[in-house]
Amino acid sequence: MADNSTLMSDTGRSLLADSSILDSKITESSKENLFRGSASDDEEMPQIETRVVLPKEAAKCEELLKALETIKIMEVPVIKIKEASSGKSEEKLIKSIIHMEIKVPYIKTDSVEEYKNSDSPEFETIFVIADFQDSIFNDLHKADCRVLGPPIVLHCARKGEPLPFSCRPLYCASMLNLVLCFTGFRKKEELVKLVTLAHHMGGIIRRDFNSKVTHLVANSTQGGKFRAAVSLGTPIMKAEWIYKAWEKRNDIDFCAAAEEFRKEFKVPPFQDCMLSFLGFSDEEKKSMEEMTEMQGGQHLPVGDERCTHLIVEENTVKDLPFEPSQNLYVVKQEWFWGSIQMDAKAGESMYLFEKLDSPELKTSVSQLSLSTPNSNRKKRRLRETLAQLTREADMSPFPPRKRPSAEHSLSMGSLLDISNTPESGITNGETPKSCAKPSKNSTPFLPKQSARWQVAKELYQTESNYVDILTTIIQVFQVPLEKEGQLGGPILAPEEIKTIFGSIPDILDVHTKIKEDLEDLMINWTESESIGDVILKYSKDLLKTYPPFVNFFEMSKEMITKCEKQKPRFHAFLKINQAKPECGRQSLAELLIRPVQRLPSVALLLNDIKKHTAEDNPDKATLERAIESLKEVMTHINEDKRKTEAQRQIFDVVYEVDGCPANLLSSHRSLIQRLETVALGDDLCDRGEQVTLFLFNDCLEIARKRHKVIGGFKSPHGHTRPPACLKHIILMPLSQIKKVLDIRETEECHKAFALVVRPPTEQSNLLFSFQITTEEPPKENWLKMLCRHVANTICKADAEDLIYATDPDSIEVSTKDVDSTLSRASRAIKKTSKKVTRAFSFSKTPKRALRRALMAHSSVEGRTFFPASENYLGGRVASTSSLAGIHSPSLINLPSVFEKRSHTLSRSTTHLI
């Protein structure tokens, strides 16, 4: 922790003295003599009394006193006196730094006069000063005493380290081991203040910029230091970084180099820049102007004299509308996006815009054409070469040809379906140029005239182009994003890169092998060559690699869109790389859709080959198996995709419902239907509250609308989700639903239904009633769907046996005025009167409603359900649930008011079994 700087007797030394020169002297002697050890390691070491002095406020800090009691060691420098030469004073050099035991933990005092004699060889004194602005600190600093702040002492106590030696006052460890360099500061007072604060926080200052500098503090974006920092990827900080770090000096856990803190004070790419844009569409110009403001710059109209940079769309602008001044940089748009991607202003010299008819360009062309000897001979040779290339192109086995069968689609009823073969445009020069490894066979294929060969050739050609596209995706996009040591730090997090690219490398490996096998087949072509065997050979690999990508393709597109909006550096990265020739002017999302389209395209081509294959050719049956294997892969992809979508829907429910139980997430569970309702009773929540039912294949999640929405959820990677708008009430297994009541339509009751539920913790049944508030799904469809999944859960064959029809009056259910002003006011008063922390409990169904429901009809088809004696209904109802008196635990003996529906729902009155 030592500063390793030379101690000068002259206290007026410069703060910006190049300590690297002084460090070289120390390093030179350290090879033999400079070391860290204990006092016993040096027999000639004189006896020194070590002491820690706490003046005034520092002596009153109990935490500081306890920390000093745990620290037993301090670092002590061994000084070597260099004799004075003519015209120079003597110097003190550090020979070594040793560890010595602190005999007395601390000395409290109100005056430091008797302790501040730093030249005394008998004592090594450390002063702990609470305030570095205090007059005591100024006196000690002038006397060249060792001064520490309370935070550095607490830091050493926590780390179990000795009290450090530093030739300057050291208050805290916020910038410990950081090497700073400054540039662009004109006022000496400001620079001295910044350097002093950095030293107080443990920072090291360098006059010249080199690779050891960890941070450049810049007040200007010009100069050699700034350019060197950009090229090395060194963080470039504002002066406010040091000031804000000093404000946090008493926070022991604070580090000025922490990413979250540091990025607030980085110098933006376009600081001090005035940008104008020429040749862009209105939409592009507006987007770039907004990006300029986000990156710390300003934008001006074209031609404004204050403009520092003119950004030109080189593809549309051939000439400038005015003569630029000498102070104006006229650069291509790549400079703009490159600066954003690097998170620092790029050098303009590499991106200067040059007019096509500029004098310099004309002169160079003229000199090239006139000064070259034998120019006519070279022109003639060039014409011959072009003619030879043209003849070779005519003989090529790959002439541009649009396959007629590409007009038809392979119907699979999924995302994999396409109406046109994606490779149909490849032969027309619209796809990326090859960036894959060259073919191992350079010998051209002999032209074959059979239709089977022509389609087989097209299969190879499209496969080769497809491999090139995958290679482009990886080499142009994925590899640079994963590269370590990116200027400005990583553009995307590893999780985001994985989401975007998925299993693209695995898909490329499989198709590279397919391409090589097809190439060998085409070179050694015979009509009996089996193309189907090539596909069958890799069918298992295709089944393994494609589903992970296709199933999450929508997530990949969403991640690209999200990162492009939220991360300007990624947006700039895409702008730069999508403009490269190998991308064929296609976006990353457009390139990534190719794997989704490839398998149907291959199936279409195999169908074409089969059509042109003779019946006696062994490859006929092999092609059929190959096509079936591709269909199997695509069917598997579709099924996996549906499962993946179902899991995503469950995750959406978990994030949407505050307090949703974690056990809702299960691999066997899927979301069936979501239903918006209004509560008609006070059982689950207040009457009239909006309630959402999530029907899963084995359970029912019930949630109410939140009265107050809190802030959004933030993931560990910084992704913010929208706040939960629903509040969890209960997660009910479908096995607890004993009956589903279809409440008949009346003038005062519309689209209502109820559930008879028996929770395991209750001794009786409960009644929950709701009103559907949406047009879809219809109530009848919803009740059938619910009963079907309840029946599946309890292994019952007839689902409609669970549905019973009833009148609303029999259970006192009404939808009248459920959303009136008076009802809303009543609910508001009720909410304010309740305690916020009240526990959830099932409310009981009113006894009067139960008694009415049980007594409404005493018999069905001449049979009496209950004894005529008054013992059953005359006494007090034992429970508040709707069917507490029924002896059957399965709720099959319901009163006749709950009329059992037939399979066709046509009968309204039947007996209950």
Buried (B, 14 or more C-beta within 10 A) or exposed (E): BBBBBBBBEEEEEEBBBEBBEBBEBBEEBBEEEBEEEEBEEBEEBEEBEBBBBBBBBBBEBEEBBEBBEEBBBBBBBBBBEBEEEEEEEEBBBBBBBBBBEBEEBBBEBEEBEEBBEEEEEEEBBBBBBBBBEBEBBEBBBEBBBBBBBBBBBBBBBEEEBBBBBBBBBBBBBBBBEBBBBBBBBEEEEEBBBBBBBBBBBBBBBBEEBEEEBBBBBBBBBEEEBBBBBBEBBBBBBBBEBBEBBBEBBBEBEBBBBEEEBBEEBBBBBBBBBBBBBBBBEEEEBEBBBEBBEEBBBBBBEBEEEEBBBBBBBBEEBEEBEEEEEEEBBBBBBBBBBBBBBBBBBBBBEEBEBEBEEEEEEEEEEEEEEEEEEEEEEEEEEEEEEEEEEEEEEEEEBBEEEBBEBBEEEBEBEBBBBBEBBBBBBBBEEEBBEBBBEEEEEEEEBEEBEEEBBBBBBBBBBBBBBBBBBBBBBBEBBBEBBBEEEBBBBBBBBEEBBBBBBBBBEBBBEBBBBBBBBBBBBBBEBEEEBBBBBBBBBBBEBBBBBBBBBBBBBBBBBEBBEBBBEEBBBBBBBBBBBBEBEBBBEBBBBEBBBBBBBBBBBBBBBBBBBBEBBEEEBEBBBBBBBBBEBBBEBBBBBBEBBEBBEBBBBBEEBBBBBBEBEEEBEEEEBBBBBBBEBBBBBBBBBBBBBBBBBBBBBBBBBBBBBBEEEEEEEEEEEEBEEEBBEBBBBBBBBBBBBBBBBBBBEBEEBBBBBBBBBBBEEBEBBBBBBBBBBEEEBEBEEBBBBBBBBBBBBBEEEEBBBBBBBBBBBBBBBBBEEBEEEEBEEBBEEEEEEEEEEEEEEBBBBBBEBBEBBBEBBBEBEEEEBBEEEEEEBEEEBEBBBBBBBBEEEEBEBBBBBBBBBEEEBEEEEBEBE
